[in-house]
Amino acid sequence: QVEEELKAACALQAGQLREMGRRERLLRAELRRAGEQLESFKNQVMQVCSPSAAGSTGKSITEQQVIEKVRQICDENQQSHERQKCLQEELSSRLTKEKEVSANTEVLKNSLWELQ
């Protein structure tokens, strides 16, 4: 009976090892696919950012190049937002002045009509 129990335990462990091996193979395949997707994404980012730097030279794009390009784009985006804010403030100021001039013109026009 002990021998039967040992055989059953060995069979169970063998089944568990096979399952673990199967899971390991699946995980390795998923890891490989994720790596390929990452490389593809890096190439796409670099092609969008700088077409001459990606793919066309035949060189592999480094993560550092991608990070630097993304930082550069973020900096440019921040500068663009700041410039937009300044232009918005300037526009608002000019609209306020235009309203004042328009009101003053209306007052002047009314005064001229009264004088006539």
Beta strands, then each sheet from edge to edge (+ up, - down):
end
